[in-house]
Amino acid sequence: MKHLGAIGGMPVVCGGTRVGRVLSAQLTPDLRRLGGLHVDLGMKGRRFLPADRVRVLGDVAVVAEGGFEKGPLSCARLPARALSPAGARLGCITGAWLDEATGEVQALELSAGYWEDLFSGRIPVRFYRVRRGGEIVVFGEGGEEE
């Protein structure tokens, strides 16, 4: 698994040539898959690389094929508010863990606050649903509503 934030700054290789570096990674609106990468191409500016054109999401580089697009399709924005099924505020979704081979999100990263992060660490969230306003409803371990 690879953290969404670890992808930023990686070089992008296309056709055997280094063409730029990753600025940030975006998820699909339902937060289930990698939507694409924002890439800095130097003098050519910033472009969007859709996830279907990413061939390898490696440890030291991203290998892609095909062209870039001017702007992203509708992608989710992080951080996002996390709520319980009852509507209580749990914290903030700050990142995600991706499967490098498939681009699927294995878990979201929940920050419950500064002190909780410091003493307990951030919490992996595997069962969730995205509401229309971008809020994320977090369910219990079995995926059931509490």
N, CA, C and O of each residue as an XYZ file, in Angstrom:
584
protein
N       0.841     -1.184      0.000
C       0.000      0.000      0.000
C       0.881      1.240      0.000
O       1.978      1.245      0.557
N       0.386      2.268     -0.623
C       1.108      3.530     -0.724
C       0.183      4.653     -0.259
O      -0.993      4.702     -0.620
N       0.743      5.555      0.552
C      -0.032      6.690      1.036
C      -0.198      7.714     -0.076
O       0.722      7.944     -0.860
N      -1.356      8.317     -0.141
C      -1.667      9.300     -1.174
C      -0.674     10.462     -1.162
O      -0.304     10.972     -2.219
N      -0.246     10.876      0.016
C       0.700     11.984      0.124
C       2.102     11.640     -0.322
O       2.876     12.536     -0.662
N       2.454     10.347     -0.331
C       3.801      9.927     -0.730
C       4.005     10.006     -2.230
O       5.139      9.928     -2.703
N       2.935     10.157     -2.980
C       3.045     10.215     -4.439
C       3.533     11.586     -4.899
O       4.190     11.700     -5.934
N       3.214     12.619     -4.133
C       3.627     13.970     -4.488
C       5.139     14.102     -4.573
O       5.850     13.628     -3.687
N       5.642     14.738     -5.626
C       7.065     14.944     -5.823
C       7.753     13.858     -6.625
O       8.909     14.023     -7.014
N       7.067     12.744     -6.883
C       7.683     11.657     -7.643
C       7.824     12.054     -9.116
O       6.955     12.740     -9.654
N       8.909     11.628     -9.771
C       9.043     11.908    -11.204
C       8.044     11.095    -12.019
O       7.675      9.984    -11.639
N       7.612     11.663    -13.146
C       6.699     10.992    -14.069
C       7.482     10.661    -15.330
O       8.078     11.536    -15.958
N       7.471      9.368    -15.692
C       8.183      8.891    -16.864
C       7.163      8.477    -17.913
O       6.268      7.677    -17.640
N       7.302      9.024    -19.107
C       6.386      8.710    -20.198
C       7.223      8.451    -21.452
O       7.988      9.312    -21.887
N       7.071      7.267    -22.022
C       7.840      6.907    -23.209
C       9.327      6.794    -22.942
O      10.133      7.046    -23.838
N       9.709      6.422    -21.731
C      11.118      6.269    -21.390
C      11.824      7.554    -21.041
O      13.027      7.541    -20.783
N      11.105      8.679    -21.025
C      11.696      9.982    -20.733
C      10.992     10.605    -19.532
O       9.771     10.521    -19.400
N      11.773     11.227    -18.667
C      11.191     11.948    -17.540
C      10.558     13.227    -18.057
O      11.238     14.079    -18.630
N       9.238     13.361    -17.850
C       8.530     14.517    -18.405
C       8.154     15.545    -17.343
O       7.865     16.692    -17.684
N       8.149     15.172    -16.085
C       7.765     16.107    -15.037
C       7.738     15.435    -13.690
O       8.338     14.380    -13.484
N       7.018     16.078    -12.758
C       6.887     15.514    -11.418
C       5.452     15.675    -10.936
O       4.730     16.572    -11.372
N       5.055     14.793    -10.032
C       3.692     14.795     -9.510
C       3.539     15.922     -8.496
O       4.331     16.031     -7.560
N       2.525     16.758     -8.682
C       2.207     17.799     -7.712
C       1.283     17.261     -6.632
O       1.512     17.481     -5.443
N       0.234     16.553     -7.049
C      -0.706     15.967     -6.093
C      -1.493     14.852     -6.760
O      -1.537     14.746     -7.986
N      -2.108     14.032     -5.939
C      -2.946     12.937     -6.423
C      -4.383     13.213     -6.018
O      -4.634     13.731     -4.930
N      -5.327     12.872     -6.884
C      -6.743     13.089     -6.622
C      -7.492     11.765     -6.653
O      -7.137     10.855     -7.402
N      -8.527     11.668     -5.836
C      -9.378     10.484     -5.805
C     -10.659     10.744     -6.583
O     -11.003     11.894     -6.854
N     -11.364      9.675     -6.942
C     -12.671      9.815     -7.581
C     -13.658     10.395     -6.566
O     -13.383     10.352     -5.367
N     -14.791     10.932     -7.006
C     -15.743     11.547     -6.070
C     -16.263     10.602     -4.987
O     -16.618     11.061     -3.901
N     -16.316      9.300     -5.252
C     -16.792      8.361     -4.232
C     -15.670      7.889     -3.309
O     -15.913      7.079     -2.414
N     -14.450      8.378     -3.511
C     -13.269      8.056     -2.699
C     -12.935      6.574     -2.700
O     -12.454      6.050     -1.695
N     -13.180      5.892     -3.806
C     -12.896      4.455     -3.896
C     -11.684      4.134     -4.767
O     -11.115      3.049     -4.648
N     -11.276      5.067     -5.649
C     -10.169      4.804     -6.578
C      -9.352      6.081     -6.789
O      -9.788      7.185     -6.465
N      -8.173      5.892     -7.334
C      -7.346      7.017     -7.743
C      -7.970      7.630     -8.985
O      -8.218      6.925     -9.964
N      -8.228      8.929     -8.960
C      -8.823      9.605    -10.112
C      -7.782     10.055    -11.112
O      -8.017     10.021    -12.320
N      -6.633     10.476    -10.615
C      -5.568     10.934    -11.490
C      -4.523     11.708    -10.729
O      -4.591     11.850     -9.508
N      -3.543     12.212    -11.479
C      -2.426     12.940    -10.892
C      -2.294     14.306    -11.533
O      -2.434     14.443    -12.748
N      -2.028     15.308    -10.728
C      -1.681     16.632    -11.234
C      -0.170     16.645    -11.405
O       0.570     16.387    -10.456
N       0.285     16.946    -12.619
C       1.698     16.834    -12.958
C       2.226     18.189    -13.419
O       1.581     18.882    -14.205
N       3.405     18.557    -12.920
C       4.105     19.757    -13.373
C       5.023     19.345    -14.519
O       5.952     18.562    -14.322
N       4.765     19.871    -15.714
C       5.544     19.518    -16.909
C       6.596     20.571    -17.232
O       7.078     20.621    -18.364
N       6.958     21.394    -16.290
C       7.974     22.429    -16.518
C       7.416     23.570    -17.342
O       6.429     24.194    -16.954
N       8.044     23.850    -18.485
C       7.625     24.954    -19.342
C       6.263     24.718    -19.990
O       5.628     25.668    -20.448
N       5.811     23.480    -20.034
C       4.503     23.164    -20.617
C       3.364     23.399    -19.635
O       2.195     23.298    -20.006
N       3.692     23.710    -18.395
C       2.679     24.012    -17.399
C       2.226     22.794    -16.619
O       2.869     21.744    -16.633
N       1.109     22.962    -15.943
C       0.539     21.884    -15.142
C      -0.553     21.186    -15.925
O      -1.381     21.830    -16.570
N      -0.549     19.871    -15.864
C      -1.551     19.083    -16.563
C      -2.069     17.979    -15.660
O      -1.490     17.677    -14.617
N      -3.170     17.388    -16.085
C      -3.810     16.313    -15.334
C      -3.590     14.997    -16.073
O      -3.826     14.907    -17.278
N      -3.144     13.990    -15.354
C      -2.930     12.652    -15.906
C      -3.991     11.721    -15.320
O      -3.913     11.376    -14.141
N      -4.985     11.306    -16.118
C      -6.020     10.406    -15.597
C      -5.419      9.077    -15.143
O      -4.401      8.630    -15.671
N      -6.053      8.465    -14.174
C      -5.533      7.232    -13.575
C      -5.455      6.086    -14.571
O      -4.610      5.205    -14.419
N      -6.310      6.073    -15.580
C      -6.253      4.969    -16.540
C      -5.008      5.027    -17.430
O      -4.707      4.055    -18.124
N      -4.282      6.143    -17.421
C      -3.047      6.259    -18.189
C      -1.803      5.995    -17.349
O      -0.688      5.992    -17.870
N      -1.992      5.772    -16.043
C      -0.876      5.432    -15.161
C      -0.644      3.932    -15.254
O      -1.543      3.148    -14.948
N       0.536      3.525    -15.668
C       0.850      2.101    -15.813
C       1.464      1.526    -14.556
O       1.084      0.436    -14.128
N       2.419      2.245    -13.946
C       3.081      1.767    -12.731
C       3.157      2.914    -11.736
O       3.603      4.013    -12.067
N       2.720      2.645    -10.528
C       2.824      3.589     -9.423
C       3.901      3.032     -8.503
O       3.601      2.386     -7.499
N       5.158      3.288     -8.856
C       6.277      2.649     -8.192
C       6.733      3.371     -6.934
O       6.105      4.321     -6.468
N       7.864      2.878     -6.395
C       8.432      3.470     -5.190
C       9.223      4.736     -5.486
O       9.311      5.623     -4.637
N       9.802      4.829     -6.688
C      10.640      5.982     -7.011
C      10.132      6.794     -8.197
O      10.606      7.909     -8.419
N       9.179      6.264     -8.966
C       8.678      6.993    -10.133
C       7.285      6.495    -10.519
O       6.857      5.409    -10.129
N       6.605      7.316    -11.288
C       5.307      6.964    -11.865
C       5.532      6.799    -13.365
O       6.038      7.703    -14.030
N       5.153      5.642    -13.888
C       5.288      5.381    -15.316
C       3.912      5.521    -15.948
O       2.946      4.901    -15.503
N       3.832      6.347    -16.997
C       2.548      6.620    -17.648
C       2.702      6.464    -19.152
O       3.809      6.457    -19.692
N       1.566      6.342    -19.804
C       1.554      6.348    -21.268
C       0.334      7.136    -21.714
O      -0.663      7.210    -20.995
N       0.414      7.711    -22.876
C      -0.681      8.531    -23.373
C      -0.448      9.993    -23.032
O       0.586     10.370    -22.481
N      -1.436     10.799    -23.375
C      -1.309     12.231    -23.181
C      -1.885     12.730    -21.873
O      -2.487     11.985    -21.101
N      -1.680     14.007    -21.654
C      -2.184     14.688    -20.471
C      -3.397     15.522    -20.863
O      -3.610     15.806    -22.042
N      -4.188     15.911    -19.867
C      -5.354     16.763    -20.096
C      -5.141     18.100    -19.408
O      -4.293     18.230    -18.524
N      -5.921     19.095    -19.823
C      -5.764     20.428    -19.238
C      -6.254     20.520    -17.809
O      -5.577     21.106    -16.965
N      -7.403     19.961    -17.520
C      -7.953     20.068    -16.178
C      -8.506     18.750    -15.702
O      -8.769     17.856    -16.507
N      -8.689     18.617    -14.392
C      -9.191     17.344    -13.873
C     -10.672     17.180    -14.133
O     -11.417     18.151    -14.265
N     -11.075     15.932    -14.202
C     -12.492     15.625    -14.191
C     -12.963     15.841    -12.763
O     -12.162     16.260    -11.927
N     -14.199     15.580    -12.451
C     -14.656     15.815    -11.086
C     -13.952     14.850    -10.145
O     -14.119     13.634    -10.239
N     -13.169     15.405     -9.244
C     -12.407     14.614     -8.282
C     -12.725     15.087     -6.876
O     -13.146     16.224     -6.668
N     -12.519     14.206     -5.922
C     -12.789     14.521     -4.528
C     -11.685     15.414     -3.973
O     -10.552     15.393     -4.455
N     -12.021     16.181     -2.975
C     -11.061     17.058     -2.324
C     -10.848     16.591     -0.891
O     -11.801     16.313     -0.164
N      -9.593     16.510     -0.504
C      -9.241     16.196      0.874
C      -8.473     17.382      1.413
O      -7.733     18.011      0.657
N      -8.611     17.714      2.672
C      -9.338     17.049      3.744
C     -10.841     17.239      3.643
O     -11.331     18.199      3.048
N     -11.563     16.292      4.244
C     -13.016     16.323      4.258
C     -13.511     15.959      5.655
O     -12.845     15.229      6.388
N     -14.671     16.466      6.009
C     -15.250     16.216      7.331
C     -15.734     14.778      7.445
O     -16.336     14.244      6.514
N     -15.466     14.151      8.596
C     -15.908     12.783      8.863
C     -16.977     12.804      9.948
O     -16.812     13.436     10.991
N     -18.075     12.102      9.681
C     -19.203     12.055     10.612
C     -19.554     10.615     10.951
O     -19.281      9.697     10.177
N     -20.160     10.431     12.110
C     -20.713      9.124     12.454
C     -22.062      8.990     11.755
O     -22.591      9.991     11.270
N     -22.639      7.784     11.686
C     -23.961      7.640     11.067
C     -25.041      8.473     11.765
O     -26.040      8.839     11.146
N     -24.838      8.771     13.053
C     -25.796      9.595     13.797
C     -25.602     11.085     13.541
O     -26.433     11.898     13.947
N     -24.508     11.448     12.869
C     -24.263     12.843     12.543
C     -23.251     13.531     13.441
O     -22.987     14.720     13.257
N     -22.671     12.820     14.414
C     -21.657     13.410     15.285
C     -20.345     13.572     14.521
O     -19.968     12.713     13.724
N     -19.668     14.664     14.773
C     -18.408     14.924     14.076
C     -17.287     14.083     14.686
O     -17.066     14.116     15.897
N     -16.585     13.335     13.845
C     -15.507     12.449     14.297
C     -14.129     13.051     14.080
O     -13.193     12.737     14.816
N     -13.996     13.896     13.100
C     -12.701     14.478     12.783
C     -12.624     14.810     11.311
O     -13.599     15.250     10.701
N     -11.446     14.592     10.750
C     -11.179     15.001      9.374
C     -10.459     13.871      8.625
O      -9.515     13.276      9.143
N     -10.911     13.591      7.419
C     -10.213     12.636      6.558
C      -9.088     13.408      5.876
O      -9.335     14.338      5.108
N      -7.853     13.013      6.165
C      -6.700     13.766      5.679
C      -5.941     13.084      4.553
O      -5.141     13.733      3.879
N      -6.166     11.802      4.331
C      -5.428     11.099      3.299
C      -6.038      9.741      3.030
O      -7.120      9.416      3.517
N      -5.319      8.952      2.241
C      -5.803      7.620      1.885
C      -4.617      6.703      1.625
O      -3.515      7.157      1.317
N      -4.864      5.408      1.756
C      -3.883      4.383      1.444
C      -4.349      3.672      0.184
O      -5.471      3.168      0.131
N      -3.486      3.630     -0.838
C      -3.832      3.058     -2.139
C      -3.134      1.731     -2.367
O      -2.024      1.512     -1.882
N      -3.788      0.847     -3.106
C      -3.146     -0.348     -3.633
C      -2.440      0.083     -4.918
O      -3.085      0.579     -5.842
N      -1.124     -0.103     -4.982
C      -0.346      0.388     -6.127
C      -0.742     -0.278     -7.437
O      -0.713      0.359     -8.490
N      -1.110     -1.548     -7.381
C      -1.407     -2.295     -8.606
C      -2.744     -1.903     -9.220
O      -2.847     -1.783    -10.441
N      -3.765     -1.704     -8.401
C      -5.103     -1.446     -8.921
C      -5.536      0.013     -8.819
O      -6.442      0.435     -9.539
N      -4.913      0.785     -7.947
C      -5.320      2.170     -7.729
C      -6.533      2.304     -6.831
O      -7.080      3.399     -6.696
N      -6.969      1.211     -6.211
C      -8.131      1.252     -5.323
C      -7.723      1.725     -3.942
O      -6.615      1.451     -3.481
N      -8.626      2.437     -3.285
C      -8.393      2.915     -1.928
C      -8.621      1.757     -0.966
O      -9.698      1.161     -0.943
N      -7.606      1.445     -0.178
C      -7.718      0.382      0.819
C      -8.277      0.913      2.131
O      -9.033      0.221      2.812
N      -7.904      2.145      2.488
C      -8.396      2.765      3.721
C      -8.210      4.273      3.623
O      -7.277      4.759      2.983
N      -9.113      5.003      4.268
C      -8.951      6.436      4.424
C      -8.241      6.695      5.749
O      -8.232      5.834      6.629
N      -7.651      7.870      5.890
C      -6.908      8.222      7.092
C      -7.694      9.280      7.865
O      -7.897     10.389      7.371
N      -8.134      8.938      9.076
C      -8.952      9.827      9.907
C      -8.098     10.468     10.981
O      -7.441      9.779     11.761
N      -8.110     11.788     11.016
C      -7.455     12.542     12.080
C      -8.540     12.981     13.055
O      -9.468     13.696     12.678
N      -8.422     12.551     14.309
C      -9.414     12.908     15.323
C      -9.048     14.195     16.042
O      -9.803     14.651     16.900
N      -7.928     14.782     15.721
C      -7.484     16.017     16.347
C      -5.993     15.964     16.622
O      -5.367     14.909     16.523
N      -5.438     17.102     16.965
C      -3.996     17.202     17.152
C      -3.485     16.260     18.239
O      -2.543     15.501     18.008
N      -4.095     16.304     19.414
C      -3.609     15.494     20.537
C      -3.832     14.006     20.297
O      -2.980     13.189     20.648
N      -4.947     13.650     19.714
C      -5.201     12.239     19.410
C      -4.197     11.713     18.385
O      -3.725     10.582     18.498
N      -3.872     12.536     17.384
C      -2.874     12.141     16.391
C      -1.508     11.958     17.049
O      -0.770     11.030     16.717
N      -1.182     12.834     17.969
C       0.110     12.793     18.634
C       0.254     11.551     19.513
O       1.297     10.898     19.497
N      -0.781     11.225     20.275
C      -0.688     10.122     21.224
C      -1.146      8.777     20.664
O      -0.589      7.743     21.032
N      -2.138      8.768     19.792
C      -2.689      7.505     19.291
C      -2.394      7.247     17.821
O      -2.457      6.104     17.370
N      -2.079      8.275     17.083
C      -1.877      8.135     15.644
C      -3.190      8.310     14.897
O      -4.259      8.380     15.504
N      -3.101      8.379     13.608
C      -4.308      8.521     12.785
C      -4.960      7.165     12.591
O      -4.296      6.130     12.628
N      -6.269      7.184     12.383
C      -7.076      5.971     12.375
C      -7.397      5.564     10.938
O      -7.880      6.392     10.165
N      -7.137      4.294     10.557
C      -7.553      3.844      9.223
C      -9.055      3.560      9.194
O      -9.592      2.930     10.105
N      -9.719      4.025      8.155
C     -11.165      3.849      7.998
C     -11.405      3.040      6.732
O     -11.017      3.454      5.640
N     -12.043      1.885      6.882
C     -12.285      1.021      5.724
C     -13.744      1.028      5.272
O     -14.030      0.741      4.110
N     -14.661      1.349      6.165
C     -16.088      1.330      5.846
C     -16.624      2.755      5.924
O     -16.672      3.359      6.996
N     -17.025      3.280      4.768
C     -17.467      4.673      4.708
C     -18.372      4.869      3.500
O     -18.462      4.023      2.611
N     -19.035      6.013      3.505
C     -19.892      6.421      2.395
C     -19.759      7.931      2.263
O     -19.651      8.627      3.273
N     -19.763      8.449      1.047
C     -19.618      9.879      0.814
C     -20.994     10.479      0.581
O     -21.746     10.014     -0.276
N     -21.318     11.512      1.346
C     -22.577     12.228      1.155
C     -22.437     13.229      0.025
O     -21.338     13.492     -0.462
N     -23.555     13.775     -0.379
C     -23.594     14.715     -1.499
C     -22.747     15.967     -1.257
O     -22.129     16.466     -2.198
N     -22.700     16.477     -0.057
C     -21.934     17.689      0.237
C     -20.449     17.454      0.426
O     -19.715     18.393      0.733
N     -19.986     16.221      0.249
C     -18.582     15.910      0.414
C     -18.225     15.393      1.790
O     -17.070     15.057      2.050
N     -19.216     15.325      2.685
C     -18.957     14.773      4.010
C     -18.888     13.255      3.928
O     -19.555     12.637      3.098
N     -18.078     12.663      4.793
C     -17.855     11.227      4.771
C     -18.455     10.620      6.030
O     -18.115     11.014      7.146
N     -19.349      9.661      5.841
C     -19.969      8.967      6.966
C     -19.159      7.706      7.219
O     -19.002      6.867      6.332
N     -18.643      7.578      8.447
C     -17.786      6.464      8.838
C     -18.628      5.459      9.609
O     -19.330      5.817     10.554
N     -18.550      4.185      9.194
C     -19.304      3.114      9.846
C     -18.374      2.292     10.726
O     -17.156      2.464     10.695
N     -18.968      1.394     11.513
C     -18.208      0.506     12.396
C     -17.425     -0.518     11.611
O     -17.404     -0.483     10.380
N     -16.773     -1.438     12.322
C     -15.898     -2.432     11.709
C     -16.607     -3.317     10.696
O     -16.002     -3.692      9.691
N     -17.860     -3.660     10.925
C     -18.561     -4.535     10.013
C     -19.225     -3.819      8.862
O     -19.835     -4.454      8.001
N     -19.116     -2.497      8.835
C     -19.729     -1.732      7.768
C     -21.201     -1.417      8.030
O     -21.885     -0.869      7.164
N     -21.684     -1.760      9.212
C     -23.093     -1.542      9.514
C     -23.288     -0.159     10.116
O     -22.372      0.400     10.720
N     -24.466      0.379      9.949
C     -24.791      1.660     10.565
C     -25.070      1.424     12.030
O     -25.749      0.468     12.405
N     -24.531      2.320     12.864
C     -24.694      2.153     14.308
C     -25.898      2.920     14.797
O     -26.199      2.901     15.991
